Amino acid sequence: MVGAKRILCIDVGGTGLKAAVISPRGKYLVKRVRVKTPKRRKPKNIVKLLTEMVAPLGKFDCVNIGFPGMVKNGKVISAPHFGTQDWKGFALASVMQQKLGKPVKLLNDADVQGLAAIQGTGLELVCTLGTGFGTAWFRDGALMPHMDLAHLVMRSKDDFDIAVGDKTRRKIGDRRWNKRIKKLIAILETVFSYDHLYLGGGNSRCINFKLPRNVTIVSNDAGMEGGAFAWKHLPKE
């Protein structure tokens, strides 16, 4: 949004919902707020909680929402950790626009994080390691069409989302989980031939092995900061 000075950035996660008002350069203008993601995750529950959560944050010009699933044209296509059948086709952007009274842009959460993490040169892949597994793909700073790579099978019948997700990490322990991340990086390098890979999300902090030179762990705050860049660099939906 041209001229926007205060962007409300919302990050919808599997364990927490976060929000802050951020400048066009990605600087926090108010202290971030966070609430635990409720057990009941139907659209009406999440919308109600988000609306209440952002109320104390003050004025803003526009809104960006990072959502953990496939989204398109302001609607949710799939939400693996929120119940896809409940969310499929839900127009989250327009519903939140009605609630907040400002323009709303809805993006996949990994795409949002990527906008803050990348350098803008060559082929850059951003992966989030959290409740599940998310990806964003960039070429010379331009966001490529989103691909739900989380649902490619990595081992046996488990897709990436399950094989390296938080539930599995807790089940098998950090040592075995790190072995899977090593294997995952090798697979991604072979498939994408990326110039740089960025690893974010809450579980990126659990990585305990030396990473290749072209692999970087990024701050989990990038999932918020990228929301400001979304309004500046991405076309209007």
N, C-alpha and C positions, 0 to 999 in steps of 0.2 A: 504494500500500500504506500504510494508516494506521499511523502510528508509525515509518515507515522513516526512519532518520537518515543512512544511508550507501547510496547508490544506485550500482551499477556501471553505467556508461554506455558502450556499445560503438557505435562508428560504423564500419560496413563500407563502404569506398569502393573505387573502381576502381583507385586507385593505392596506397592505404594503409589499414591497419586500425588504429583508435585505440581506446583505452580509458582510463578514469579512474574513481575513486570520487568522487562529487559529493554535496553536501548537498542537502536539499529545496529550497533557494533557488538552486541552480545554482552553488555555489562549489566549487572544486576542493579536495578533502581530501587527495589524494595527487598526485604529479606524473604527468602524462599519459604513457602509453607508446604507441609507434607502431612498426609493422612494415610492411614493403612487402607489398602484396597479391601473393600468389604467382601464377605463370603458370598453374599447375594450379588451377582454381577450382571443382572439384566440391565438393559438400557436405562430404564426408569431409575434404577438405584444409582447408577454411575452418574447420570445427568444431574440428579438431585444433589449428590455429594459434591460434584464439581462446582455447581452453582453456589452452594453454601461455602465451599472452601475458598473461592476467589473473592468473595464479597469484601473481606477486610483489606484487599490489596490496593484499593484506590483506583484512580483513573487510568484508562488505557485507550488506545486508538484502534487496535485490531487484535485478533486472537489467532494463535497457532496451536493446534492440538496434535501431539504425537501419539499414535495409537498402535498397540501391539497386534497387528494383523494386516491383511490386505485391504486397502482402501482405494476408492476410485470416485472421482467427481463428488467428493463430500460425503460419500456413503461407505459404510463398512461392508466388505465383501465376505471376509472371514475373520474370526476371532478365536483362535484355537484354545486360548486359556481363559476365555470369557463365555464360551458357549456359542459356537458359530450359528446354530439355528435361531437363537434368540436375537442375534445381532445382524444376521444376513439381510442386507438391503436397508438397514437403519440409517437414516439421513442425519448423522450425528452433527455435521457442520451446520445445517440449517436449524436444527433443534437448539443447539447452543447459541446460534446467532439470535434466535428469538429470545432466549433466556438472558443473554448478556447485552443485547442491543448494539453489537458491533460486528463488523465483518469477521468471518471465521474461516480459516484454512485448515483442512484436515490432511495429515500425511502419515505414512507409516513411521513408527518411532525410530527405526534404524536410519531411514532417509533423513530425518531431522537431525539425529546425532551426527551423521556424516557431513552435513552442511557446516557444522562447527569444527569438525576434525580435519578435513582434507586441506591440502596445500594448493590444489587447483591445477596440478600439472600431471599429465600422463593418465594412466589407468589406475584408479584408486578404489579399493574395496574396503568397506566398513562393515564389521560384524559386531553384533551385540550378543553378549553372553549373560543371560539373565534367567528369568523364569523359563524362557525358551531360547531360540536362536534366531537372530534377525540379520538381514544383509541389506546393503545399499551399494550401488555401483555407479562410479563417476568417471567421466572422460573429460580431461582438461577442465575440470571444475563444473561440468554440466551433469546434472542428475539424469541417469538413464532410467528407462521404464522399469518399474519395480518388478522383481521376480521373487516369488515365494520359495526361495531355495531351501528354507527350513524343512520342507517336506520331501526332499530327496533322501532316499534310503542310504544310510551310512554303514550299518551293520545289521545282519539278520533282517528283522522286519522293522527295526527302529530307524526313523528318519533323524535328520540332524537335530530337530527340535527336541526329540526324546533323548537321543544318545548323549548330548552334551548339555541338556537342560538342568535346571537347578535340582529338580526332584531326583534325577539320576546321580548328580554329583553328591548329594547327601547320602544316597544309597550305597554307592560304590567307594566313596572316599576321594579325597583330593589327589592322592597319588595316581590312582587309576584314571581319574578324570583328566589329569594333566597329560597322560599318555594319549588319551583320545583327542585332546586339543592339538597335540603335536601332529597326530595323524590328519586331523582336520586341516591344519595349516598346509600340510603337504598336498592334500587333495585340492584345496582352493588354489594353490600356486600352479598346479598342473592344469586345472580347468581354466583359470582366468588369466594366467601369465601377467599378473598385476605388477605395477611398478611399486606400489606400497599398499600394505594391509594395516588397517587400524582395528584394534580390539577394544571394545567398550562394554558397557553394561556392568551391573553389580558384581558378577562373578569373575570379571577380568582381573580383579584383585587377588584371585586365588591361583593365578598362573605363577608357577615357581621355577620355571626353567628358562634358560637363556634364549631369547628370541633372535631370529635372523635380523640383519641390519635394516631390512625393509619392512619390518613389522613393529608397530608401536602400540602401546597401551595408552588409551586416552581417558581423560577425566569423565566420570559419569555425569558431570554437569553439562557436558556437551549435548546431552539429550534435551536440555532446556535452552541453552544458548543458541542452538541451531534454529530454533523457532523464530528468532529475530531475523536470521538470514533468509528464511523461507519467503518472507514477504518482499525482500529486496531482490532476490536472485531468481525466484521461480515465477513463471507466468501465472496470471490470474486464472482460476479454474472456471 
